[in-house]
Amino acid sequence: MKRHLINLLSGTVGKLLTLGQPDSASLEKVRDLPQTDESWVSTVQLARTWITPRNQEPYRPYLILTVSQDNFIVGIELMDKDVPEVSDILGKLAKMMRYPTLGSGKKRRPSNIYLEDKSLVEEIAPALKEVGIHCEYRHAIPQLRHALQEMETFMIPDESPIPGLLKTPGITHPMAKGFFEAADYFYREAPWRWIDDARPIEIRYPVDSKAHYAAIMGHGKEAYGLAIYDSLDVLRKTYAGIPPEALIEQAHWMSVLFGEAIEMPFDDLDDIEKYGWPVANKQAYPLVFRIVPPGTPVRPGKSELLRIEAALLALPTFIRDRLHADEGPPRAAKVTQTITMADGEDRIFLRYPVPDL
């Protein structure tokens, strides 16, 4: 499949990315095609690529991919950003039968088409049955997963994309949901209105753990988010003006940066859509990562993600109600604060200013 996919994409990527109107080919036109005793597998989903038109917002097109039982790509179609209509999907499938990709065989009707979307099967199965094709739901079809993975590797050959939260060992669905809810709350509270990153806050989560140091980003209206440093030494080096390229080779810290969807891993974008995780607006997609020497971004582990969730929930209230930073220069304060995490109530210790800094 790999060689066939590379040959196919090499010749057609430019054409695929020049999107036009949905294909209007009628399914009736395949009725007279010879029928083979074979099964095809197909998927309709958001593509893992971005279209960036000039003077327009970037968007992800919809992908229709069909693979034969011999592991050949019968057809690849990219459609505009609107969710494709059933008639458009049927038209694309008809086009693949009438004009299969080079190397995938002659024009023909398969006996079966399997899809991973139950609701889509219910919608298109009656029409396919009219032309003698059985359509059925199948879960997690291996041929499609393999083809999609190779397609993504081809289209982003020189990058090792950071995995989604749910692809990170130890991170469960409730933990990922809790992070997104906490990030949504933090962004809406916008604590960078009251305090800048030159005023770090000591945090201890759990309360009996060692100190970490949180800095709020966004007061300068450039990068918005939260950085959490592992030690006073790293914090001192950060404020000492050490060049960032030198600092990342020796320091450990975590960050949540808010940005646009195009900056997020596709895994997270798909899970946001699937599970309904909150995102405040188009500039508030939260990317969480940890920097480890020599400057490699990785996903935080379980305890680290929980610490980030706790900090995102606690800091806005602490800054406003304890430091009174919304009224003037922040006051000194320390408190063990109760917070409502995704898995229930917990406590976090916060202190400002940081001792010995």
Secondary structure, 3 states (H helix, E strand, C coil): CHHHHHHHHHHHHHHHCCCCCCCCCCHHHHCCCCECCCEEEEEEEECCCCECCCCCCCECCEEEEEEECCCCEEEEEEECCCCCCHHHHHHHHHHHHHCCCCCCCCCCECCEEEECCHHHHHHHHHHHHHCCCEEEECCCCHHHHHHHHHHHHHHCCCCCCCCCHHHCCCCCHHHHHHHHHHHHHHHHHCHHHCCCCCCCEEEECCCCCCCEEEEEECCCCCCEEEEEECCHHHHHHHHCCCCHHHHCCCCCEEEEEEECHHHCCHHHHHHHHHHCCCCCCCCCEEEEEEEECCCEEECCCHHHHHHHHHHHHHHHHHHHHHCCCCCCCCCCEEEEEEEEECCEEEEEEEEECCCCC
